[in-house]
Amino acid sequence: METFHIRTENLSKQIPMLHASDEIFLSGIIYTARDAAHKKIRALIETGGTLPFALKDAVIYYAGPTPAREGMAIGSCGPTTSSRMDIHTPLLMEHGLIGMIGKGERNKEVIEAIKKHRGIYFCALGGAGALAAMCIKSCEVIAFPELGCESVKKLTIEEFPLLVGIDCNGETIFK
């Protein structure tokens, strides 16, 4: 196990050196999206609509943050169960998605998509949403505000602690 400090804009170049169980401190831009947002993004892809953010080299955090408390950019922002997004993940990766952040195992199709597209799956610590929020420096709703906490948000993160759950070779911490 190694420790890396990585910026999202350099992630695609650094993915090949990362291995399952490596500790990562990620900084840069990520996007939140959960079940309902994934359905809407999928529909936009399938109909040729305009996506709320470019999927090319993007990282999606499976989270539905709570409203910000005074003095904070965001409220509690812990990961949700990633397997609920498995049905959509291969399609999003085909369109450029490079990384995902969540908790729990992924299905075989997602692991194959990660390998095929040289992506990565990070695991965030579940149950520590208030702690995770301390690493989030800004939050902006960019799509689907009608979804409330599940709207798509653009987050700026700094030294967000993660583990590599599945690396680009399909190696996993879940064996």
N, C-alpha and C positions, 0 to 999 in steps of 0.2 A: 504494500500500500504506500502510495506517495501522496504528497499534498501539492496542489497547484492553485495559483491565483490567476484567474482567466477573465478576460473581457469578452463580452458577447460578440463584438465585432471581429475578434480573432479566433472565435471558437472553431470554425470550420477547419482552420489550419492546425489546431491543436488536438482535435478529436482523435487522430490516429495514435497519439502518444498516451491517451487516457485508457485506463483499465478498470474493470469492475472492482469496486471497493475503494478506489482512489478518493481522497478527500479533496473537494473543490471549494474555493471561495470565488463565487461568480459576481462580476460587476458589469453594468451596462444596461441595455434595454431588453425587457422581456414583456410578454403579453399574457394577461389572464384570460382563460376561456374554460368553461365547464360544459356539461352536457348540452344545455339549450343553445349556447353560443356555437358549439361544434355543429349542431344540426343546421343552424343558420349559415355558417361558413360553408358547410358541405353543399347546401342548396345553392349558394352563390357560385361555387365552383361548377356545379352541374349545369347551371343555367347561363354561365358566362358573365355573371354579375361582377361588380367591383368589390374586391375584398377590403375589409376594414384596415388591413395592414399587409405589407408584402410578406408572403410566406418564405421567400428565398432567404435562407440562413437564419430564420427566426426561431425563437425559443418561446414555447407556450408553457405557462405555469397553470396547472390545474388547481385553481383556487377561486373562491368566491368571497373576497374580503368583506369585512364588516365596515361600517362607516368610521371615518377617522375621528379619533378623540382630539381635543384641543392640543395644538402643538405637534401633532403627528401628521404624516402624509397619508396615512391609511390606518384602518383599524386592524384587528386580528386578521392574519393572512396565512393560515396554515394550508397544507396541501389536502386535496380530496383524493379519493380512490381512483387511480388512473385507469383501471380496467374498464370503467364506464365509457371511456373515450376510445377504447380499442377498435370499435367498429369504424371510426372515422380516421384513425391515425395513418394507415397506409396511404389513403388518398391525399391527405395533407402532406405527407412526406414526398409523394410523387410531385407535388407542386412546390417543393422547396423547403418545407419545414425540416430543421436540422436537429432541434433538441426539444425535450419535454421534461417538465419537472412535476413530480407528483409523489404518490406513495403506493406501495404494493406492486405485485407482479403484473406482467403484461403477457398477452397471449402469444402463441407461436407466430401468427401473422404479423404482429407488431415487431417481434424480434427479427423476423425475416426482412421486414421493411427497413429496420434500423441497419441491418447488415447491407442490404442492397443500396441504400442511399447514404451510407457512411454517416449515420446520425448517432445520437446518444440519448440515453434516458437517465436523468438525475433523480435521486430520491431526496426529498426534504423530510425533516423530522416532523412527524405527525404529533399533534397535541401541543405544539409550541408556536402557535400562530402569533401570539403577542411578541414573542422573541423574534420571529421572522420579520414582523412589521418594523422592527428597529433597523433592519438593513434596507428598507425601502425608503428612498429619498423623495420620490415624487410619484403621483398617481393621477392619471387622466382617463376618464371614460372616453373611448373612441368609437364605440359601436354598440348598438342594441341597448340603449338606456332603459328600455321597457323591461329588461330582464333583471333590473335591480342589482343585487350583489353579484349576479351572474353575467352582467354586462361585460363586454371586452374592455379591458383597461390596459393602458400602456404604463408600465412601471419602470422607474430607474432604480436599480438596485446597487448596493455597494457591499462587497465582501459577504454575499449571501452564502451561508454554509450548506453544502450538498455532498452527497456521495454518488459516485457513478454506480447506478443500478444495473445498467446494461450498456456495454461498450460497443463500438462499431464492428466488432468481430462476433457479436452475439453472446459474449461471455456475460454471466449474470451473477449477482449476489444472492439470488433466490434458489440456488441449487441446494 
